[in-house]
Amino acid sequence: MSAGCNSLIRQGAGAVSDLESFVQELAPDPGAGGETCTFEKLLLEKEERLVYSCVDLRPKSMEELLEETDLSVPELAQILGILLKKGFVTEAFKNCYIRRI
């Protein structure tokens, strides 16, 4: 009756007992930024969610993101900095961003 569950456990699946431990499993490597990642740090503000929703697995330039979000250059740069710090996006190459989480 539990062959499927046992198979998942053998493949490395873990058990989730609370939201905080689940978020820590999904969070970026804390050693990269020197600080631990908590659930509160993974929450996004409205504008951060807007920018994050426009970034995908294909690198997008700031110009593309500016067109999609209708934000000003300073606003977009600030939000991208926050998303970089939180580990949601990474800079694939100069001024081109992709999703990380």
C-alpha distances in whole Angstrom, upper triangle without the diagonal:
4,6,8,9,10,12,13,14,16,18,19,18,19,18,21,22,25,27,30,28,26,30,31,28,29,33,35,36,38,40,42,44,44,42,39,37,36,35,38,40,37,38,41,44,45,47,44,41,44,45,41,40,43,42,39,38,42,44,47,50,52,54,51,49,53,53,49,50,53,54,57,57,57,54,52,53,52,49,48,49,46,43,44,45,41,40,39,41,43,46,45,49,52,52,49,45,42,38,37,34
4,5,5,6,9,10,11,12,14,16,14,15,15,18,19,23,25,27,24,23,26,27,24,26,29,32,32,35,37,38,40,40,39,35,34,33,32,35,36,34,35,38,41,42,44,41,39,42,42,38,38,40,39,37,36,39,42,44,47,49,51,48,47,50,50,47,47,51,51,54,54,54,51,49,50,49,46,45,46,43,40,41,41,38,36,36,38,40,43,42,46,49,49,46,42,39,35,34,31
4,6,5,6,9,10,10,12,14,14,15,16,19,21,25,26,28,25,24,27,28,25,26,29,31,32,35,36,38,40,40,39,36,34,34,33,36,37,34,36,39,42,43,45,42,39,42,42,38,38,40,39,36,35,38,41,43,47,48,51,48,46,50,50,47,47,51,51,54,54,54,51,49,50,49,46,44,45,43,40,41,41,38,36,35,37,39,42,41,45,48,48,45,41,38,35,33,30
4,5,5,6,9,10,11,13,11,14,14,17,20,22,24,26,23,21,24,25,22,23,27,29,30,32,34,35,37,38,37,34,32,31,30,34,34,31,33,35,39,39,41,38,36,38,38,35,34,36,35,32,31,34,37,39,43,45,47,44,43,46,46,43,44,47,48,50,50,51,48,45,46,46,42,41,42,40,37,38,38,35,33,32,34,36,39,38,42,45,44,41,38,34,31,30,27
4,5,5,6,9,10,11,9,10,11,14,16,19,21,23,20,18,22,22,19,21,24,27,27,30,32,33,35,35,34,31,29,28,27,31,32,29,31,33,37,38,40,37,34,37,37,34,33,36,34,32,31,34,37,39,43,44,46,44,42,45,46,43,43,47,46,49,49,49,46,44,45,44,41,40,40,38,35,36,36,33,31,30,33,34,38,37,41,44,44,41,37,34,30,28,26
4,5,5,6,9,10,9,11,12,15,18,21,23,24,21,20,23,23,20,22,25,27,28,30,32,33,35,36,35,31,30,30,29,33,33,31,33,36,39,40,42,39,37,40,40,36,36,38,36,34,32,36,38,41,44,46,48,46,44,48,48,45,45,49,49,52,51,51,49,46,46,46,43,41,42,40,37,37,37,34,32,32,34,35,39,38,42,45,45,42,39,35,32,30,27
4,5,5,6,9,9,12,13,17,20,23,24,25,22,20,23,24,20,21,25,26,27,30,31,32,35,35,34,31,30,30,29,33,33,31,33,35,39,40,41,38,36,38,38,35,34,36,35,32,30,33,36,38,42,44,46,43,42,46,46,43,44,48,47,50,49,50,47,45,45,45,42,40,41,39,36,36,36,34,31,31,33,34,37,36,40,43,43,40,37,33,30,28,26
4,5,5,7,5,8,11,13,17,19,20,22,19,17,20,20,16,18,21,23,24,26,28,29,31,32,31,28,26,26,26,29,30,27,29,31,35,36,37,34,32,35,35,31,31,33,31,29,27,30,33,35,39,41,43,40,39,42,43,40,40,44,44,47,46,46,44,41,41,41,38,36,37,35,32,32,33,30,28,27,29,30,34,33,37,40,40,37,33,30,27,25,22
4,5,5,5,7,9,12,15,18,20,21,17,16,19,19,16,18,21,23,23,25,27,28,30,31,30,27,25,25,25,29,29,27,29,32,35,37,38,35,33,36,36,32,32,35,33,30,29,32,34,37,40,42,45,42,40,44,45,42,42,46,45,48,47,47,44,42,42,41,39,37,38,36,33,33,33,30,28,28,30,31,34,34,38,41,41,38,35,31,28,26,23
4,5,7,10,12,16,19,22,23,24,20,19,22,21,18,20,23,24,24,26,27,29,31,32,31,28,27,28,28,32,32,29,32,34,38,40,41,37,36,38,38,34,34,36,34,31,29,33,35,38,41,43,45,43,42,45,46,43,44,47,47,49,48,48,46,44,44,43,40,39,39,37,34,34,34,32,29,29,31,32,35,34,38,41,41,38,35,32,29,27,25
4,6,9,13,16,19,21,22,23,19,18,20,20,16,17,20,21,21,24,25,26,29,30,29,27,25,26,26,30,29,27,30,32,35,37,38,35,33,35,35,31,31,33,31,28,26,29,31,34,37,39,42,39,38,42,43,40,40,44,44,46,45,45,43,40,40,40,37,35,36,34,31,31,31,29,26,26,28,28,32,31,34,37,38,35,32,28,26,23,22
4,6,10,13,16,18,19,19,16,15,17,16,13,14,17,18,18,21,22,24,26,27,26,23,22,23,23,27,26,24,27,29,33,35,36,32,31,34,33,29,30,32,30,27,25,29,31,33,36,38,41,39,37,41,42,39,39,43,42,44,43,43,41,39,38,38,35,33,34,32,29,29,29,26,24,24,26,27,30,29,33,36,36,34,30,27,24,22,20
4,7,10,13,15,16,17,14,12,15,15,11,13,16,18,19,21,23,24,26,27,26,23,21,21,21,25,25,22,25,27,31,33,34,31,29,32,31,28,28,30,28,26,25,28,30,33,36,37,40,38,36,39,40,37,37,41,41,43,42,42,40,37,38,37,34,32,33,31,28,28,28,25,23,23,25,27,30,30,33,36,36,33,30,27,24,21,19
4,7,10,12,13,14,11,10,13,13,10,12,15,17,18,20,22,23,25,25,24,20,19,19,19,22,23,21,23,26,30,32,33,30,28,32,31,28,28,31,29,27,26,30,32,34,37,38,41,39,36,40,41,38,38,41,40,43,42,42,39,37,37,36,33,32,32,30,27,28,27,24,23,23,26,27,31,31,34,37,37,34,31,28,24,22,19
4,6,9,11,13,10,9,13,13,11,13,16,19,20,21,23,25,27,27,25,21,19,19,18,21,23,21,23,26,29,31,33,30,28,32,32,28,29,32,30,29,28,32,34,35,38,39,42,40,37,41,42,39,38,42,41,43,43,42,40,38,38,37,34,33,33,31,28,29,28,25,24,24,27,29,32,33,37,39,38,36,33,29,26,23,20
4,6,8,9,7,6,10,11,10,12,14,18,19,20,23,24,25,25,23,19,17,16,14,18,20,18,19,23,26,28,30,27,25,29,29,26,26,30,28,27,27,31,32,34,37,37,40,38,35,38,40,36,35,39,38,41,40,40,37,35,36,34,31,31,31,28,26,27,26,23,22,22,25,27,31,32,36,38,37,35,31,28,24,22,19
4,7,9,7,8,11,12,12,14,16,20,21,21,24,26,26,26,23,19,18,16,15,18,20,19,20,23,27,29,31,28,27,30,31,28,28,32,31,30,30,34,35,37,39,39,42,40,37,40,42,38,37,41,39,42,42,41,38,37,37,35,32,32,32,29,27,29,27,24,24,24,27,30,33,35,38,40,39,37,33,31,27,25,21
4,6,6,6,9,10,11,13,15,18,19,19,23,24,24,24,21,17,15,13,11,14,17,16,17,20,23,25,28,25,24,28,28,25,26,30,29,28,29,33,34,35,37,37,40,38,35,38,39,36,34,38,36,39,39,38,35,34,34,32,29,30,29,26,25,26,25,21,22,22,25,28,32,33,36,38,37,35,31,29,25,23,20
4,6,5,6,9,10,11,12,16,18,18,21,22,22,22,19,16,13,10,8,11,13,12,13,16,19,22,24,22,20,24,25,22,23,26,25,25,26,29,30,31,34,33,36,34,31,34,35,32,31,34,33,35,35,34,31,30,31,29,26,26,26,23,21,23,22,18,18,18,22,25,28,30,33,35,34,32,28,26,22,20,16
4,5,5,6,9,10,10,14,15,15,18,20,19,19,16,12,10,7,6,9,11,11,12,16,19,22,24,21,20,24,25,22,23,26,25,25,26,30,30,31,33,33,36,34,31,34,36,33,31,34,32,34,34,33,30,29,29,27,24,25,24,21,20,21,19,16,17,17,21,23,27,29,32,34,32,31,27,25,22,19,16
4,5,5,6,9,10,13,14,14,17,19,19,19,16,12,11,9,9,13,14,13,15,19,22,25,26,23,23,26,26,23,25,28,26,26,26,29,30,31,34,34,37,35,32,35,37,34,33,36,34,37,36,35,32,31,31,29,26,26,26,23,21,22,20,17,17,18,21,23,27,29,32,34,33,31,28,25,22,19,16
4,5,5,7,9,12,14,15,18,19,20,20,18,14,12,10,9,13,14,12,14,17,21,23,25,22,20,24,24,21,22,25,23,23,23,27,28,29,32,32,35,33,30,33,35,31,30,34,33,35,35,34,31,29,30,28,25,25,25,22,20,21,20,16,16,16,20,22,26,27,30,32,31,29,26,23,19,17,14
4,5,5,6,10,12,12,16,17,17,17,15,11,8,7,6,10,10,8,11,14,17,20,21,18,17,21,21,18,19,22,21,20,21,24,25,26,29,29,32,30,27,30,32,29,27,31,29,31,31,30,27,26,26,24,21,21,21,18,16,17,16,13,13,13,16,19,23,24,28,29,28,26,23,20,17,14,11
4,5,5,8,9,9,13,14,14,15,12,9,7,7,8,11,11,10,13,16,20,22,24,20,20,23,23,20,22,24,22,22,22,25,26,27,29,29,33,31,29,31,33,31,29,33,31,33,32,31,29,27,27,25,23,22,21,19,17,17,16,13,12,14,17,19,22,24,27,29,28,27,23,21,18,15,12
4,6,8,9,11,14,15,16,17,15,12,10,10,11,14,14,12,15,18,22,24,25,22,21,24,24,20,22,24,22,21,21,24,25,27,29,30,33,31,29,32,34,31,30,34,32,34,33,33,30,28,28,27,24,23,23,21,18,18,18,15,13,14,17,19,22,23,27,29,29,27,23,20,17,14,11
4,7,9,11,14,14,15,17,15,12,10,10,10,13,12,10,13,15,19,21,22,18,17,21,20,16,18,20,18,17,17,21,21,23,26,26,29,28,25,28,30,27,26,30,29,31,30,30,27,25,25,24,21,20,20,18,15,16,15,12,11,11,14,16,19,20,24,26,25,23,20,17,13,11,8
4,6,8,11,11,12,13,11,9,6,8,9,11,10,8,12,14,17,20,21,17,17,20,19,16,18,20,18,18,17,21,21,22,25,25,28,27,24,27,29,27,25,29,27,29,28,27,25,23,23,21,19,18,17,15,13,13,12,9,8,9,12,14,17,19,22,24,23,22,18,16,13,10,8
4,6,9,8,9,11,10,9,7,10,12,14,11,10,14,15,19,21,21,17,18,20,19,16,18,20,17,17,16,19,19,21,23,23,27,25,23,26,28,26,25,29,27,28,27,26,24,22,21,20,18,16,16,14,12,11,10,8,6,8,10,11,15,16,19,21,21,19,16,14,12,8,8
4,5,6,8,9,9,8,8,12,14,16,13,13,17,18,22,25,24,21,21,24,22,19,22,23,20,20,19,22,21,23,25,25,29,28,26,29,31,29,29,32,30,31,29,28,27,25,23,22,21,19,18,16,15,13,12,11,9,12,13,13,16,18,20,22,23,21,19,17,15,11,11
4,5,6,6,5,5,6,10,13,14,12,13,16,18,21,24,24,21,22,25,23,20,23,25,22,22,22,25,24,25,27,27,30,30,27,30,33,31,29,32,30,31,29,28,26,25,23,22,20,19,17,16,15,13,11,10,9,13,15,15,18,20,22,24,24,23,20,19,17,14,14
4,6,5,7,8,10,13,17,18,15,16,20,21,24,28,27,23,25,27,25,23,26,27,24,24,23,26,25,26,27,28,31,31,29,31,34,33,32,34,32,32,30,29,28,26,24,23,22,21,18,18,17,15,13,13,12,15,16,16,18,20,22,23,24,24,21,20,19,16,16
4,6,8,10,11,14,17,18,15,16,19,20,23,26,25,21,23,25,23,20,24,24,21,22,21,23,21,23,24,24,28,28,26,28,31,30,29,31,29,29,27,26,25,23,21,20,20,18,15,15,14,12,10,11,9,13,14,12,14,16,18,20,20,20,18,17,16,13,15
4,6,8,9,13,16,16,13,14,17,18,21,24,23,19,21,24,21,20,23,24,21,22,22,24,22,23,24,23,27,27,25,27,30,29,27,30,27,27,25,23,23,22,19,18,17,16,13,13,13,10,8,9,9,13,13,13,15,17,19,20,20,20,18,18,17,14,15
4,7,10,13,16,17,14,16,19,20,23,26,26,22,24,27,25,23,26,27,25,26,25,27,26,27,27,27,31,31,29,30,34,32,31,33,30,30,28,26,26,25,22,21,20,19,16,16,16,14,11,12,12,16,17,16,18,21,23,23,24,24,22,22,20,18,18
4,7,10,13,13,11,13,16,18,20,24,24,20,22,25,24,22,25,27,24,25,25,28,26,27,28,27,31,31,28,30,33,32,30,32,29,30,28,26,25,24,22,20,20,19,16,14,15,14,10,10,11,15,17,17,20,22,24,25,25,25,22,22,20,17,17
4,7,10,11,9,11,14,17,20,23,24,20,21,25,24,21,24,26,24,25,25,28,27,28,29,28,32,32,29,31,34,32,30,33,30,31,30,28,26,25,24,22,20,20,18,16,15,15,12,10,11,14,17,18,21,23,26,27,26,26,23,22,20,17,16
4,7,8,6,8,11,14,17,20,21,17,18,21,21,18,21,23,21,22,22,25,25,26,27,26,30,29,26,28,31,29,27,30,28,29,28,26,24,23,22,20,18,18,16,14,13,13,11,8,9,12,15,16,20,22,25,26,25,24,21,20,17,14,13
4,5,5,7,9,12,15,19,20,17,18,21,21,18,21,24,22,23,24,27,27,27,29,28,31,30,27,29,32,29,27,30,28,29,29,27,25,24,24,21,19,19,18,15,14,15,13,10,12,13,17,19,22,25,27,28,27,26,23,22,19,16,14
4,5,5,7,10,13,17,18,16,15,19,20,17,19,22,21,22,23,26,26,27,28,28,31,30,26,28,30,28,26,29,27,29,29,27,24,23,24,21,19,19,19,15,14,16,14,11,13,13,17,19,23,25,28,29,28,27,23,21,18,16,13
4,5,5,9,11,15,16,14,14,18,19,17,19,22,21,23,24,27,27,27,28,27,30,29,25,27,29,27,24,27,25,26,27,25,22,22,22,19,17,18,17,14,14,16,14,10,13,13,17,20,23,26,28,29,27,26,23,22,19,18,15
4,6,8,11,14,15,12,13,17,16,15,17,20,19,20,22,25,24,24,25,24,27,26,23,25,27,25,23,25,23,24,24,22,20,19,19,16,14,15,14,10,10,12,10,7,10,10,14,16,19,22,25,25,24,23,20,19,16,15,13
4,6,10,13,14,11,11,15,14,12,14,17,16,17,19,22,22,22,23,22,26,24,21,23,25,23,21,24,22,24,24,22,20,18,19,17,14,14,14,11,9,12,11,7,9,8,12,15,18,21,24,25,23,22,18,17,14,12,10
4,7,10,12,9,9,13,14,12,14,17,17,18,20,23,23,22,24,23,25,24,21,22,24,22,19,22,20,23,23,22,18,18,19,16,13,15,15,11,11,14,13,9,12,10,14,17,20,23,26,26,24,23,19,18,15,15,12
4,7,8,6,6,9,10,9,11,14,14,16,19,21,21,20,21,20,22,21,17,19,21,18,16,18,17,19,19,18,15,14,16,13,10,12,13,10,9,12,12,9,12,10,12,16,19,21,24,24,21,20,17,17,14,14,13
4,6,5,6,9,10,10,12,14,15,18,21,23,22,21,22,19,22,21,17,18,20,17,14,16,14,17,18,17,13,13,15,13,10,12,13,10,10,14,14,12,15,13,15,18,20,23,25,25,22,22,19,19,17,17,16
4,5,5,6,9,10,11,13,15,18,21,23,22,20,21,19,20,19,15,16,17,15,12,14,12,15,17,16,13,13,15,14,10,13,15,13,12,16,17,15,17,14,16,19,21,24,26,25,22,21,19,19,17,19,17
4,5,5,6,9,10,11,13,16,20,21,19,17,17,15,17,16,12,12,14,12,9,11,9,12,13,13,9,9,12,10,7,10,12,11,11,14,15,14,16,14,14,17,19,21,23,22,19,18,16,17,16,18,17
4,5,5,6,8,10,11,14,17,18,17,16,16,14,17,16,12,13,15,13,10,13,11,14,14,14,10,9,11,10,6,8,10,8,7,11,12,11,12,10,11,14,16,19,20,20,17,16,14,14,13,14,14
4,6,5,6,9,10,13,16,18,17,16,17,16,18,16,13,14,16,13,11,14,13,16,17,17,13,12,14,13,10,11,13,11,9,13,15,12,13,10,12,15,17,20,22,22,19,18,15,14,12,14,13
4,6,5,7,9,12,16,17,16,14,15,14,15,13,10,11,12,9,7,10,10,13,15,15,12,10,13,13,10,11,14,13,11,15,17,15,16,13,13,16,17,19,21,21,18,17,14,14,13,16,15
4,5,5,7,10,14,14,13,11,12,10,12,11,7,9,11,8,7,10,9,12,12,13,10,8,10,11,7,8,11,11,9,12,14,13,14,11,10,13,14,16,18,17,14,13,11,11,11,13,14
4,5,5,8,11,13,12,11,13,12,15,13,10,12,14,11,10,14,13,16,16,16,14,11,13,13,9,9,12,11,8,10,13,12,11,8,8,11,13,15,17,18,15,13,10,9,8,10,10
4,6,7,11,13,13,12,14,14,15,13,10,13,13,10,10,13,14,17,17,19,16,13,16,16,12,12,15,14,11,14,17,15,14,11,11,14,16,17,19,20,17,15,12,11,9,12,11
4,6,10,11,11,9,11,11,12,9,7,10,10,7,8,11,12,15,15,17,15,12,14,15,12,11,15,15,12,14,18,17,16,12,11,14,14,15,17,18,15,12,10,10,9,13,13
4,7,8,8,7,9,10,12,10,8,11,12,10,11,14,14,17,16,17,16,12,14,15,12,10,14,14,11,12,15,15,13,10,8,10,11,12,14,15,12,10,7,6,6,10,11
4,5,7,8,11,13,15,12,11,15,15,13,14,17,18,20,19,21,19,16,17,19,16,13,16,17,13,14,17,16,14,11,9,11,12,11,14,16,14,11,8,6,5,9,10
4,6,9,12,15,17,14,14,17,18,16,17,21,21,23,22,24,22,19,19,21,18,15,18,18,15,15,18,17,14,12,10,10,11,10,13,16,15,11,9,5,6,8,10
4,6,10,13,14,12,12,16,16,15,17,20,21,22,21,23,22,18,19,21,19,16,19,20,16,16,20,19,17,14,12,11,11,9,12,14,13,9,8,6,8,11,13
4,7,10,12,10,10,14,15,14,16,19,19,20,18,20,19,16,16,18,17,13,16,18,15,14,18,18,16,14,10,9,8,6,8,10,9,5,5,5,8,11,14
4,7,8,6,7,10,11,11,12,15,15,16,15,17,17,13,13,16,15,12,15,17,14,14,18,18,16,14,11,11,9,9,10,10,8,5,5,7,10,13,16
4,5,5,6,9,10,11,12,14,14,14,12,15,15,11,12,15,14,11,14,17,15,15,18,19,18,16,13,12,10,10,9,9,6,4,6,9,13,16,18
4,5,5,6,9,10,10,11,11,11,8,11,11,8,8,12,11,9,12,15,14,14,17,18,18,16,13,13,11,12,11,10,6,6,8,11,14,17,19
4,5,5,6,9,10,10,11,11,9,12,13,10,11,15,14,13,16,18,17,17,21,22,21,19,16,16,14,15,14,12,9,9,11,14,17,20,22
4,5,5,6,9,10,11,12,12,15,14,11,13,16,15,13,17,18,17,17,21,22,21,18,15,16,14,15,14,14,10,9,10,12,15,18,20
4,5,5,6,8,8,10,10,12,11,8,10,13,11,10,14,15,14,15,18,18,18,15,13,14,13,14,15,14,10,9,9,11,13,16,18
4,6,5,6,6,7,7,10,10,7,10,13,12,11,15,16,15,17,20,21,20,18,16,17,16,17,17,16,12,12,12,15,16,20,21
4,6,6,8,10,11,14,13,11,14,16,15,15,18,20,18,20,23,23,23,20,18,20,18,19,19,18,14,14,14,16,18,21,23
4,6,8,11,12,15,13,11,14,16,14,14,18,18,17,19,22,22,21,18,17,18,18,19,20,19,15,14,14,15,16,19,20
4,5,9,10,13,10,8,12,13,11,12,16,16,15,17,20,20,20,17,16,18,18,20,20,19,16,15,14,16,16,19,20
4,7,9,12,10,9,13,14,13,14,17,18,18,20,22,22,23,20,19,21,20,22,22,21,17,17,17,19,20,23,23
4,7,8,6,6,10,11,10,12,14,15,15,17,20,20,21,19,18,19,19,21,21,19,16,16,16,18,19,22,23
4,6,5,6,9,10,11,12,14,16,16,18,20,21,22,20,19,20,19,22,21,19,15,17,17,20,21,23,25
4,6,5,6,9,10,10,12,14,15,16,18,20,21,19,17,18,16,19,18,15,12,14,15,18,20,22,24
4,6,5,6,9,10,11,12,14,15,17,18,20,19,18,18,17,20,19,17,13,16,16,19,20,22,24
4,5,5,6,9,10,11,12,14,15,17,18,17,16,18,17,20,20,18,14,16,16,18,19,21,22
4,5,5,6,8,10,10,12,14,15,16,15,13,14,14,17,17,15,11,12,12,14,15,18,19
4,6,5,6,9,10,10,12,14,15,14,13,13,12,15,15,13,10,12,11,14,16,17,19
4,6,5,6,9,10,11,12,14,14,13,14,14,17,18,16,13,15,14,16,17,18,19
4,5,5,6,9,10,11,12,11,11,13,13,17,17,16,13,14,12,14,14,15,16
4,5,5,6,8,10,10,9,8,9,9,13,14,13,10,10,9,11,11,13,14
4,5,5,6,9,10,10,9,10,10,14,14,13,11,12,11,13,13,14,15
4,5,5,6,8,9,9,11,12,16,17,17,15,15,13,14,13,13,14
4,5,5,6,5,6,8,10,14,16,16,14,13,10,11,10,10,10
4,5,5,6,5,6,8,11,13,13,12,12,9,10,10,9,11
4,5,8,8,9,11,15,16,16,15,16,13,14,13,11,12
4,6,8,10,13,16,18,19,17,17,14,14,12,10,10
4,6,7,10,13,16,17,16,15,12,11,9,7,7
4,7,10,13,16,17,15,14,10,9,6,5,5
4,7,9,12,13,12,10,6,6,4,5,7
4,6,9,11,10,8,6,6,6,6,10
4,5,7,7,6,4,6,9,10,13
4,7,8,6,5,6,9,10,14
4,6,5,7,10,13,14,18
4,6,8,12,15,16,20
4,7,10,13,15,19
4,7,11,13,16
4,7,9,12
4,6,10
4,6
4
